[in-house]
Amino acid sequence: MPAYVSSTAQPPWFARPAARAWTCPPAPTGVRDFHAALPGYAPTPLTELPPVAAELGVGRVFVKDESCRLGLPAFKALGASWAVHRALAARAARGDATAPVTLVSATDGNHGRAVARTARLLGHRARIFVPRGVHPEAVAAIAAEGAEVSQVTGAYDEAVRRAAEAAAAPGALLVQDTAWPGYERIPGWIVEGYSTLCAEVDEQLAAAGAGTPGLIVIPVGVGSLAHAVVTHYRSRPAGPPTSLLSVEPMAAPCVIESLTRGEPVSVTTGETIMAGLNCGTPSSIAWPRLRDGLDAAIAIPDTASARAVGDLARLGISNGPCGAASLAGLRAALTGDGADERRAALGLGPASTVVLLSTEGSAANPAATTADS
């Protein structure tokens, strides 16, 4: 049975250990080959962090460092490049190959910049909608890719609505990394694009003699990356199962609230330094995979993310508040009141290998990251 605990003494937490027995079909083949053919492609580093393993009482801890992915400071280029490739191929199949295209999206920063970069490289235009709370430097970086930037006074969900409306114009194509009924194909391609990250992790762990990870920790906004990770690890035909833990800001806990209620819900978001995770509604295509495939979910305060940013930086990892959320979430799960129960729910022991997904570098969403934030 699921378990949920939320109190002043314990972090917001949801656990479903039966998820490790659930299976699903794998992601399609060919995505990794597509990325490998792109200019500048190289696997991002997987760096071992022995001090963190010692601190938290596990065997080995690695961090997947997405601070430079295809020339951008976050992992999002994997999804945007594959989805745009598939979408433009579909247009060509309909006879629209020569028509000009404006790629439209809403973003908390990283996805919009990836869409804008993809548009520029392919000779197309981009229009990006940005909600309140995104740092001016992140907005400027999107504009520097040649995109038209439209700033929205509302939250992320409002920016998504505005982008969808703008994409109804002739020659516009919505490239959004969240899905809703009636808009699911392109978000599905974005999720497929993220499978390259998981394939790299497998290869890098094997090279390090670490074998199958016992736990993957995933920062979550609308859940698209977690969707990809669940698909990858729940489609393995054999071998020991991997636990999957999602981490969200306390200011925007849409996934943990949905898991708790057993159905997708929208939450009112607050302010958080984890700007890229400040999302109020889970993606409709991600939700079934998160519901069935996540072992656990946890929500963290900004102070925990800020501390993790500094600790990772001292260990040589360039990261921002969203990327550092994975370390903060792992700490929240494995320490403090109720830690023994949470550790048991994740199936972790003193020899377990843990992988933290650090989804962005320090340049992705500049923000105050001190414990006083």
GUDREN-9857 format. One record per residue (C-alpha): x, y, z; residue in one letter. Coordinates in nm, 2 decimals, always signed. Example, Ala and Ser with C-alpha at 12.3 -4.5 7.8 and 13.67 -1.06 7.14 Angstrom:
2
+--------+--------+--------+------+
|   east |  north |     up | pati |
+--------+--------+--------+------+
|  +1.23 |  -0.45 |  +0.78 |    A |
|  +1.37 |  -0.11 |  +0.71 |    S |
+--------+--------+--------+------+
END
This chain:
373
+--------+--------+--------+------+
|   east |  north |     up | pati |
+--------+--------+--------+------+
|  +0.00 |  +0.00 |  +0.00 |    M |
|  +0.12 |  +0.36 |  -0.06 |    P |
|  +0.23 |  +0.56 |  +0.24 |    A |
|  +0.22 |  +0.94 |  +0.27 |    Y |
|  +0.36 |  +1.15 |  +0.55 |    V |
|  +0.36 |  +1.52 |  +0.58 |    S |
|  +0.44 |  +1.70 |  +0.90 |    S |
|  +0.67 |  +1.96 |  +1.05 |    T |
|  +0.91 |  +1.68 |  +1.15 |    A |
|  +0.92 |  +1.49 |  +0.83 |    Q |
|  +0.94 |  +1.60 |  +0.46 |    P |
|  +0.64 |  +1.56 |  +0.24 |    P |
|  +0.68 |  +1.20 |  +0.12 |    W |
|  +0.50 |  +0.93 |  -0.08 |    F |
|  +0.61 |  +0.57 |  -0.12 |    A |
|  +0.49 |  +0.29 |  -0.34 |    R |
|  +0.74 |  +0.00 |  -0.32 |    P |
|  +0.53 |  -0.22 |  -0.55 |    A |
|  +0.65 |  +0.01 |  -0.83 |    A |
|  +0.96 |  -0.20 |  -0.87 |    R |
|  +0.76 |  -0.49 |  -0.99 |    A |
|  +0.57 |  -0.29 |  -1.25 |    W |
|  +0.69 |  -0.31 |  -1.62 |    T |
|  +0.62 |  -0.11 |  -1.94 |    C |
|  +0.74 |  -0.11 |  -2.30 |    P |
|  +1.08 |  +0.04 |  -2.38 |    P |
|  +1.15 |  +0.37 |  -2.56 |    A |
|  +1.20 |  +0.34 |  -2.94 |    P |
|  +1.54 |  +0.27 |  -3.08 |    T |
|  +1.72 |  +0.52 |  -3.29 |    G |
|  +1.71 |  +0.82 |  -3.05 |    V |
|  +2.07 |  +0.77 |  -2.93 |    R |
|  +2.20 |  +0.74 |  -3.29 |    D |
|  +2.02 |  +1.06 |  -3.38 |    F |
|  +2.19 |  +1.25 |  -3.10 |    H |
|  +2.53 |  +1.10 |  -3.17 |    A |
|  +2.51 |  +1.24 |  -3.52 |    A |
|  +2.45 |  +1.60 |  -3.40 |    L |
|  +2.75 |  +1.84 |  -3.40 |    P |
|  +2.90 |  +1.87 |  -3.06 |    G |
|  +2.75 |  +1.56 |  -2.92 |    Y |
|  +2.93 |  +1.38 |  -2.64 |    A |
|  +2.80 |  +1.19 |  -2.33 |    P |
|  +2.79 |  +1.42 |  -2.03 |    T |
|  +3.00 |  +1.32 |  -1.73 |    P |
|  +2.90 |  +1.08 |  -1.46 |    L |
|  +3.11 |  +1.18 |  -1.16 |    T |
|  +3.15 |  +0.97 |  -0.84 |    E |
|  +3.10 |  +1.15 |  -0.51 |    L |
|  +3.26 |  +0.94 |  -0.23 |    P |
|  +3.20 |  +1.20 |  +0.04 |    P |
|  +2.82 |  +1.20 |  -0.03 |    V |
|  +2.81 |  +0.81 |  -0.02 |    A |
|  +2.99 |  +0.82 |  +0.32 |    A |
|  +2.76 |  +1.10 |  +0.45 |    E |
|  +2.44 |  +0.90 |  +0.36 |    L |
|  +2.55 |  +0.55 |  +0.43 |    G |
|  +2.53 |  +0.40 |  +0.08 |    V |
|  +2.79 |  +0.22 |  -0.13 |    G |
|  +2.85 |  +0.46 |  -0.42 |    R |
|  +2.70 |  +0.79 |  -0.53 |    V |
|  +2.73 |  +0.93 |  -0.88 |    F |
|  +2.60 |  +1.25 |  -1.03 |    V |
|  +2.50 |  +1.28 |  -1.40 |    K |
|  +2.63 |  +1.63 |  -1.48 |    D |
|  +2.41 |  +1.80 |  -1.74 |    E |
|  +2.58 |  +2.14 |  -1.71 |    S |
|  +2.69 |  +2.12 |  -2.07 |    C |
|  +2.47 |  +1.93 |  -2.31 |    R |
|  +2.51 |  +2.00 |  -2.68 |    L |
|  +2.64 |  +2.35 |  -2.59 |    G |
|  +2.36 |  +2.44 |  -2.35 |    L |
|  +2.37 |  +2.44 |  -1.97 |    P |
|  +2.09 |  +2.18 |  -1.92 |    A |
|  +1.96 |  +1.84 |  -2.05 |    F |
|  +1.66 |  +1.99 |  -2.24 |    K |
|  +1.84 |  +1.99 |  -2.58 |    A |
|  +1.80 |  +1.61 |  -2.60 |    L |
|  +1.42 |  +1.64 |  -2.60 |    G |
|  +1.38 |  +1.95 |  -2.81 |    A |
|  +1.62 |  +1.83 |  -3.09 |    S |
|  +1.45 |  +1.49 |  -3.13 |    W |
|  +1.10 |  +1.63 |  -3.11 |    A |
|  +1.16 |  +1.90 |  -3.37 |    V |
|  +1.33 |  +1.65 |  -3.59 |    H |
|  +1.03 |  +1.42 |  -3.57 |    R |
|  +0.78 |  +1.71 |  -3.61 |    A |
|  +0.95 |  +1.86 |  -3.92 |    L |
|  +0.98 |  +1.51 |  -4.07 |    A |
|  +0.60 |  +1.47 |  -4.02 |    A |
|  +0.54 |  +1.81 |  -4.19 |    R |
|  +0.76 |  +1.70 |  -4.48 |    A |
|  +0.56 |  +1.38 |  -4.52 |    A |
|  +0.25 |  +1.60 |  -4.55 |    R |
|  +0.42 |  +1.81 |  -4.82 |    G |
|  +0.49 |  +2.11 |  -4.60 |    D |
|  +0.87 |  +2.08 |  -4.60 |    A |
|  +0.94 |  +2.42 |  -4.76 |    T |
|  +0.69 |  +2.62 |  -4.55 |    A |
|  +0.85 |  +2.86 |  -4.29 |    P |
|  +0.80 |  +2.75 |  -3.93 |    V |
|  +0.78 |  +2.93 |  -3.60 |    T |
|  +0.85 |  +2.70 |  -3.31 |    L |
|  +0.64 |  +2.81 |  -3.01 |    V |
|  +0.69 |  +2.71 |  -2.65 |    S |
|  +0.64 |  +2.81 |  -2.29 |    A |
|  +0.94 |  +2.77 |  -2.05 |    T |
|  +1.08 |  +2.82 |  -1.71 |    D |
|  +1.41 |  +2.87 |  -1.89 |    G |
|  +1.59 |  +2.56 |  -2.01 |    N |
|  +1.34 |  +2.41 |  -2.25 |    H |
|  +1.27 |  +2.74 |  -2.42 |    G |
|  +1.63 |  +2.80 |  -2.48 |    R |
|  +1.67 |  +2.45 |  -2.62 |    A |
|  +1.38 |  +2.51 |  -2.86 |    V |
|  +1.52 |  +2.85 |  -2.96 |    A |
|  +1.87 |  +2.70 |  -3.02 |    R |
|  +1.72 |  +2.42 |  -3.23 |    T |
|  +1.52 |  +2.67 |  -3.44 |    A |
|  +1.82 |  +2.89 |  -3.50 |    R |
|  +2.04 |  +2.59 |  -3.61 |    L |
|  +1.77 |  +2.47 |  -3.85 |    L |
|  +1.70 |  +2.82 |  -3.99 |    G |
|  +1.35 |  +2.86 |  -3.84 |    H |
|  +1.20 |  +3.12 |  -3.60 |    R |
|  +1.10 |  +3.07 |  -3.24 |    A |
|  +0.86 |  +3.24 |  -3.00 |    R |
|  +0.90 |  +3.16 |  -2.63 |    I |
|  +0.66 |  +3.25 |  -2.35 |    F |
|  +0.82 |  +3.30 |  -2.01 |    V |
|  +0.63 |  +3.31 |  -1.68 |    P |
|  +0.70 |  +3.53 |  -1.38 |    R |
|  +1.00 |  +3.43 |  -1.16 |    G |
|  +1.24 |  +3.34 |  -1.44 |    V |
|  +1.58 |  +3.51 |  -1.39 |    H |
|  +1.64 |  +3.80 |  -1.64 |    P |
|  +1.97 |  +3.64 |  -1.74 |    E |
|  +1.78 |  +3.32 |  -1.84 |    A |
|  +1.53 |  +3.53 |  -2.04 |    V |
|  +1.82 |  +3.71 |  -2.21 |    A |
|  +1.99 |  +3.38 |  -2.30 |    A |
|  +1.67 |  +3.27 |  -2.48 |    I |
|  +1.66 |  +3.60 |  -2.67 |    A |
|  +2.02 |  +3.57 |  -2.76 |    A |
|  +1.93 |  +3.25 |  -2.95 |    E |
|  +1.73 |  +3.48 |  -3.18 |    G |
|  +1.39 |  +3.40 |  -3.03 |    A |
|  +1.10 |  +3.64 |  -2.98 |    E |
|  +1.04 |  +3.63 |  -2.60 |    V |
|  +0.70 |  +3.71 |  -2.46 |    S |
|  +0.69 |  +3.75 |  -2.08 |    Q |
|  +0.38 |  +3.65 |  -1.90 |    V |
|  +0.27 |  +3.80 |  -1.56 |    T |
|  +0.12 |  +3.47 |  -1.45 |    G |
|  +0.27 |  +3.13 |  -1.35 |    A |
|  +0.40 |  +2.85 |  -1.57 |    Y |
|  +0.06 |  +2.70 |  -1.65 |    D |
|  -0.05 |  +3.04 |  -1.78 |    E |
|  +0.25 |  +3.07 |  -2.00 |    A |
|  +0.17 |  +2.72 |  -2.14 |    V |
|  -0.19 |  +2.84 |  -2.22 |    R |
|  -0.06 |  +3.15 |  -2.39 |    R |
|  +0.19 |  +2.95 |  -2.60 |    A |
|  -0.08 |  +2.71 |  -2.71 |    A |
|  -0.30 |  +3.00 |  -2.82 |    E |
|  -0.01 |  +3.15 |  -3.02 |    A |
|  +0.07 |  +2.82 |  -3.19 |    A |
|  -0.27 |  +2.82 |  -3.36 |    A |
|  -0.14 |  +3.09 |  -3.60 |    A |
|  -0.05 |  +2.98 |  -3.96 |    P |
|  +0.31 |  +2.84 |  -3.98 |    G |
|  +0.34 |  +2.79 |  -3.60 |    A |
|  +0.44 |  +2.47 |  -3.43 |    L |
|  +0.39 |  +2.41 |  -3.06 |    L |
|  +0.69 |  +2.23 |  -2.91 |    V |
|  +0.59 |  +2.19 |  -2.55 |    Q |
|  +0.74 |  +1.96 |  -2.29 |    D |
|  +0.41 |  +1.90 |  -2.11 |    T |
|  +0.11 |  +1.72 |  -2.25 |    A |
|  -0.27 |  +1.75 |  -2.21 |    W |
|  -0.56 |  +1.57 |  -2.38 |    P |
|  -0.54 |  +1.65 |  -2.75 |    G |
|  -0.17 |  +1.75 |  -2.74 |    Y |
|  +0.04 |  +1.45 |  -2.67 |    E |
|  +0.25 |  +1.35 |  -2.98 |    R |
|  +0.52 |  +1.62 |  -2.96 |    I |
|  +0.56 |  +1.59 |  -2.58 |    P |
|  +0.59 |  +1.22 |  -2.63 |    G |
|  +0.88 |  +1.27 |  -2.87 |    W |
|  +1.04 |  +1.51 |  -2.62 |    I |
|  +1.03 |  +1.23 |  -2.36 |    V |
|  +1.18 |  +0.99 |  -2.61 |    E |
|  +1.47 |  +1.23 |  -2.66 |    G |
|  +1.56 |  +1.21 |  -2.29 |    Y |
|  +1.62 |  +0.83 |  -2.32 |    S |
|  +1.97 |  +0.91 |  -2.45 |    T |
|  +2.06 |  +1.04 |  -2.10 |    L |
|  +1.95 |  +0.71 |  -1.94 |    C |
|  +2.15 |  +0.50 |  -2.20 |    A |
|  +2.46 |  +0.70 |  -2.12 |    E |
|  +2.41 |  +0.64 |  -1.75 |    V |
|  +2.40 |  +0.26 |  -1.80 |    D |
|  +2.72 |  +0.26 |  -2.01 |    E |
|  +2.90 |  +0.49 |  -1.77 |    Q |
|  +2.81 |  +0.28 |  -1.46 |    L |
|  +2.92 |  -0.03 |  -1.64 |    A |
|  +3.25 |  +0.13 |  -1.72 |    A |
|  +3.29 |  +0.23 |  -1.35 |    A |
|  +3.22 |  -0.13 |  -1.23 |    G |
|  +2.91 |  -0.01 |  -1.06 |    A |
|  +2.65 |  -0.23 |  -1.23 |    G |
|  +2.28 |  -0.17 |  -1.20 |    T |
|  +2.19 |  +0.14 |  -0.99 |    P |
|  +1.99 |  +0.08 |  -0.68 |    G |
|  +1.83 |  +0.43 |  -0.69 |    L |
|  +1.79 |  +0.71 |  -0.94 |    I |
|  +1.70 |  +1.05 |  -0.80 |    V |
|  +1.51 |  +1.28 |  -1.05 |    I |
|  +1.42 |  +1.64 |  -1.02 |    P |
|  +1.06 |  +1.69 |  -1.13 |    V |
|  +0.86 |  +1.97 |  -1.28 |    G |
|  +0.57 |  +1.84 |  -1.50 |    V |
|  +0.74 |  +1.50 |  -1.50 |    G |
|  +0.87 |  +1.45 |  -1.85 |    S |
|  +1.22 |  +1.35 |  -1.75 |    L |
|  +1.09 |  +1.13 |  -1.48 |    A |
|  +0.86 |  +0.97 |  -1.75 |    H |
|  +1.17 |  +0.89 |  -1.96 |    A |
|  +1.35 |  +0.75 |  -1.66 |    V |
|  +1.06 |  +0.53 |  -1.55 |    V |
|  +1.02 |  +0.40 |  -1.91 |    T |
|  +1.39 |  +0.31 |  -1.93 |    H |
|  +1.42 |  +0.13 |  -1.59 |    Y |
|  +1.08 |  -0.03 |  -1.59 |    R |
|  +1.13 |  -0.18 |  -1.93 |    S |
|  +1.43 |  -0.39 |  -1.84 |    R |
|  +1.37 |  -0.76 |  -1.91 |    P |
|  +1.59 |  -0.89 |  -1.63 |    A |
|  +1.83 |  -0.79 |  -1.35 |    G |
|  +1.78 |  -0.63 |  -1.02 |    P |
|  +1.52 |  -0.35 |  -1.01 |    P |
|  +1.61 |  +0.01 |  -0.97 |    T |
|  +1.42 |  +0.24 |  -0.73 |    S |
|  +1.31 |  +0.58 |  -0.86 |    L |
|  +1.27 |  +0.88 |  -0.64 |    L |
|  +1.12 |  +1.21 |  -0.77 |    S |
|  +1.21 |  +1.55 |  -0.60 |    V |
|  +1.00 |  +1.87 |  -0.62 |    E |
|  +1.00 |  +2.21 |  -0.45 |    P |
|  +0.76 |  +2.25 |  -0.16 |    M |
|  +0.63 |  +2.55 |  -0.35 |    A |
|  +0.52 |  +2.34 |  -0.65 |    A |
|  +0.44 |  +1.98 |  -0.54 |    P |
|  +0.21 |  +1.88 |  -0.82 |    C |
|  +0.34 |  +1.52 |  -0.86 |    V |
|  +0.35 |  +1.43 |  -0.50 |    I |
|  +0.00 |  +1.58 |  -0.45 |    E |
|  -0.13 |  +1.38 |  -0.75 |    S |
|  +0.03 |  +1.06 |  -0.62 |    L |
|  -0.13 |  +1.11 |  -0.28 |    T |
|  -0.47 |  +1.16 |  -0.43 |    R |
|  -0.44 |  +0.89 |  -0.69 |    G |
|  -0.52 |  +1.12 |  -0.98 |    E |
|  -0.36 |  +1.41 |  -1.15 |    P |
|  -0.42 |  +1.75 |  -0.98 |    V |
|  -0.31 |  +2.11 |  -1.03 |    S |
|  -0.16 |  +2.30 |  -0.75 |    V |
|  -0.11 |  +2.67 |  -0.69 |    T |
|  +0.26 |  +2.73 |  -0.72 |    T |
|  +0.46 |  +2.97 |  -0.50 |    G |
|  +0.80 |  +3.13 |  -0.53 |    E |
|  +1.11 |  +2.91 |  -0.54 |    T |
|  +1.47 |  +2.92 |  -0.65 |    I |
|  +1.41 |  +2.60 |  -0.83 |    M |
|  +1.25 |  +2.79 |  -1.12 |    A |
|  +1.26 |  +2.50 |  -1.37 |    G |
|  +1.06 |  +2.29 |  -1.13 |    L |
|  +0.80 |  +2.55 |  -1.06 |    N |
|  +0.51 |  +2.37 |  -1.23 |    C |
|  +0.16 |  +2.33 |  -1.12 |    G |
|  +0.02 |  +2.04 |  -1.33 |    T |
|  +0.17 |  +1.70 |  -1.43 |    P |
|  +0.20 |  +1.62 |  -1.79 |    S |
|  -0.10 |  +1.40 |  -1.90 |    S |
|  +0.13 |  +1.15 |  -2.07 |    I |
|  +0.37 |  +1.14 |  -1.78 |    A |
|  +0.11 |  +1.08 |  -1.51 |    W |
|  +0.03 |  +0.71 |  -1.58 |    P |
|  +0.41 |  +0.62 |  -1.58 |    R |
|  +0.47 |  +0.83 |  -1.26 |    L |
|  +0.17 |  +0.68 |  -1.08 |    R |
|  +0.27 |  +0.32 |  -1.16 |    D |
|  +0.65 |  +0.34 |  -1.19 |    G |
|  +0.78 |  +0.58 |  -0.92 |    L |
|  +0.89 |  +0.42 |  -0.60 |    D |
|  +0.87 |  +0.74 |  -0.40 |    A |
|  +0.83 |  +1.12 |  -0.42 |    A |
|  +0.96 |  +1.39 |  -0.19 |    I |
|  +0.93 |  +1.76 |  -0.17 |    A |
|  +1.21 |  +1.99 |  -0.04 |    I |
|  +1.24 |  +2.36 |  +0.07 |    P |
|  +1.46 |  +2.61 |  -0.11 |    D |
|  +1.71 |  +2.61 |  +0.18 |    T |
|  +1.78 |  +2.24 |  +0.11 |    A |
|  +1.84 |  +2.30 |  -0.26 |    S |
|  +2.06 |  +2.60 |  -0.18 |    A |
|  +2.28 |  +2.40 |  +0.05 |    R |
|  +2.31 |  +2.12 |  -0.21 |    A |
|  +2.42 |  +2.38 |  -0.48 |    V |
|  +2.71 |  +2.49 |  -0.26 |    G |
|  +2.81 |  +2.13 |  -0.16 |    D |
|  +2.81 |  +2.01 |  -0.52 |    L |
|  +3.01 |  +2.31 |  -0.63 |    A |
|  +3.27 |  +2.23 |  -0.37 |    R |
|  +3.29 |  +1.88 |  -0.52 |    L |
|  +3.35 |  +2.03 |  -0.87 |    G |
|  +3.00 |  +2.00 |  -1.01 |    I |
|  +2.85 |  +2.31 |  -1.18 |    S |
|  +2.49 |  +2.30 |  -1.09 |    N |
|  +2.18 |  +2.52 |  -1.03 |    G |
|  +1.90 |  +2.49 |  -0.78 |    P |
|  +1.70 |  +2.24 |  -1.00 |    C |
|  +2.00 |  +2.02 |  -1.06 |    G |
|  +2.10 |  +2.02 |  -0.69 |    A |
|  +1.74 |  +1.92 |  -0.59 |    A |
|  +1.84 |  +1.56 |  -0.65 |    S |
|  +2.10 |  +1.57 |  -0.37 |    L |
|  +1.87 |  +1.77 |  -0.15 |    A |
|  +1.60 |  +1.51 |  -0.20 |    G |
|  +1.83 |  +1.22 |  -0.13 |    L |
|  +1.94 |  +1.38 |  +0.19 |    R |
|  +1.58 |  +1.45 |  +0.30 |    A |
|  +1.49 |  +1.09 |  +0.23 |    A |
|  +1.78 |  +0.93 |  +0.41 |    L |
|  +1.82 |  +1.15 |  +0.71 |    T |
|  +1.60 |  +1.29 |  +0.99 |    G |
|  +1.29 |  +1.15 |  +1.15 |    D |
|  +1.15 |  +0.85 |  +0.96 |    G |
|  +1.47 |  +0.80 |  +0.76 |    A |
|  +1.48 |  +0.42 |  +0.83 |    D |
|  +1.13 |  +0.37 |  +0.69 |    E |
|  +1.21 |  +0.58 |  +0.38 |    R |
|  +1.54 |  +0.40 |  +0.33 |    R |
|  +1.36 |  +0.07 |  +0.35 |    A |
|  +1.09 |  +0.18 |  +0.11 |    A |
|  +1.36 |  +0.26 |  -0.14 |    L |
|  +1.53 |  -0.07 |  -0.09 |    G |
|  +1.86 |  +0.09 |  -0.01 |    L |
|  +2.15 |  -0.08 |  +0.18 |    G |
|  +2.51 |  +0.00 |  +0.27 |    P |
|  +2.63 |  -0.14 |  -0.07 |    A |
|  +2.37 |  +0.04 |  -0.29 |    S |
|  +2.47 |  +0.26 |  -0.59 |    T |
|  +2.28 |  +0.59 |  -0.62 |    V |
|  +2.27 |  +0.81 |  -0.93 |    V |
|  +2.17 |  +1.18 |  -0.89 |    L |
|  +2.05 |  +1.35 |  -1.20 |    L |
|  +2.18 |  +1.71 |  -1.20 |    S |
|  +1.97 |  +1.85 |  -1.47 |    T |
|  +2.13 |  +2.20 |  -1.51 |    E |
|  +2.45 |  +2.39 |  -1.46 |    G |
|  +2.50 |  +2.72 |  -1.27 |    S |
|  +2.44 |  +2.92 |  -1.59 |    A |
|  +2.09 |  +2.77 |  -1.67 |    A |
|  +1.87 |  +2.96 |  -1.43 |    N |
|  +2.08 |  +3.21 |  -1.23 |    P |
|  +1.93 |  +3.27 |  -0.88 |    A |
|  +2.02 |  +3.34 |  -0.52 |    A |
|  +2.13 |  +3.01 |  -0.38 |    T |
|  +2.23 |  +3.09 |  -0.02 |    T |
|  +2.06 |  +2.93 |  +0.27 |    A |
|  +1.90 |  +3.27 |  +0.34 |    D |
|  +1.71 |  +3.27 |  +0.01 |    S |
+--------+--------+--------+------+
END
